[in-house]
């Protein structure tokens, strides 16, 4: 009796068929999962949508979301007095620092570092929003430069 063996071309076709079937099955599974995920509202996926920004529920304490009189997530600007040095920090979500407490924002930390190396008080005014670009930063610079007369301005955005 002779054993029947499959020709080599048949084995290659079987392997190719399995690889194609696996790739198609994986692609269809991923497309289906993406389709389902896009139809679920953000709240069911653990997010909230406020002020054009996705956040996680309870990510911030109510006090941490407080904004100053200028409408930004920063402390109130210090009243002008002799010797006060002021820096206007403009930017996008990095300058806005919405994911941290006000004491931990980039503006607050920069102000603390500047005061460590200086005998004079500093006031860093952080102005930023998620997705801001240079146009929005320039518009805010035009609005805030005159009333606050900063010693310098800095941008955290891409130049």
N, C-alpha and C positions, 0 to 999 in steps of 0.2 A: 504494500500500500504506500502510496505516495502522499505526503502531506501537502495540503493546499496552502500556499503562501500568497500573501497579497503583494502585488507588484509595488516597487518603490514609489512610483508616481501616485498610486492610490493612497499611500501613507502621507505623502506630502499634501495631497488634496484634503485629507481628513484633518490634518493639523491646521491648514489654512482655513478650512471651514469653521473649526472650533475657535480659532483666533478672531475671525470676523464676527462670529456669533457672540463671543464674549465682548468685543468692542461695541457692537451695536446694542447689546443688552445693557451695558454700562452707560452708554450715551443716552439711551431712552430712559433709564432709571434716573439719571441726573437731570435730564430735561423735565421729567415728571415731578421730581422733588422741587425744582426751581419754580415750576408752574404753581404748585400747591403753596409754596412759601410766599409767593407774590400775591396770592389771593387772601392770605391771612392778614387781618389788621395788625398794626404794630403792637397794640396793647396785648394781644394774645402771645406775642413773641417776647414779652417782657420789657417793652419800651413805651415811653410816652412821647407825644409830640407837642411841644410848646414853643412858640416864638421861632418857628422855622428851625428847630433844633430837636433831635432825638436824644432823650435822656432815659436813664433807668429809674424806675420808681424808687423813691427814698434815696436817690444818689446824693442829693443835697439836703441839708437840714433847712427848714424854712428861713432861718436867720442868714444862711449862707447865700441865698439867692437875692439878698437885698442889694439894691443898686443905689448909687449916690445921686445927688441932685442933677448931675449931667446925664444920667441914664445909663451908667456903666457899672460893671462889677468891680468897684474900687472904693476906697475910703473917700470921705469928703475932702475936697481941696482945702489946704490950709490957707487961712486968711493971710494976705500979704503983710509982711513985716520986714524991718531992716535985717539984712543978712540972709534972708531966705533965698535959697537957690531952688529953681524949679526946672524939672525935666518933663517934657511931654512925650510919653511913650505911645506910639501909634502902631496898630497891627490888626491881625486877624484873630483867630481863635486862641492863639498863643498869648497875645496881649489881653484878651478877654478873660482868660483863665477861669472859665465857668465850671470846670470840674474840681476846683479846689476851694477851700475856705478863703475868705478875703485876706486873712493874715498870711496866707501861703501863695498869693498871686505873684506873678513875676514882678509886677510893679511894687508891691509891698516888700518883697525880698531885695529888689534893687535899691529901694530907698533905705532899707536897713544897712546894706553894705556901703552905700555912699556916706551915710552918717557915721559909720565906724571909722572911715578914713578921713573925716573932715571935722573941723571945729564948728562949722556952720550947719544949721538945719537944712534938710532937703525935703522937697515935696515932689514925688513922682506921680504924675497924673497918667494913669493907664487908660487908654481909650481903644477899644477894639470890639469887633463882632466876628462871629464865625463867617467865613467865606468873603471877608472884606479883601479888596484889592487896593492898588495904589490910588485909584480915583476916589474911593470912599475915605481913605486916609487923608488925602489932600483936601477933600472937602471939610473934614473935621479939623484939620490943621488951620484952615482959613477961618473957621468959626471960633476956635479956642485960642489961637495964638495971641490975638489982640487983648482979650480980657485977662489972660494969665501971664503974658509976657515971659515965656519960658527962656531959661538960659540956653537950652538946647532942645532939639527934637530928635527922636530916634524911632526907626521903624523896624518892627520884627518881621515884616513881610518880605517877599522876594523883590529884589531890586533889579 
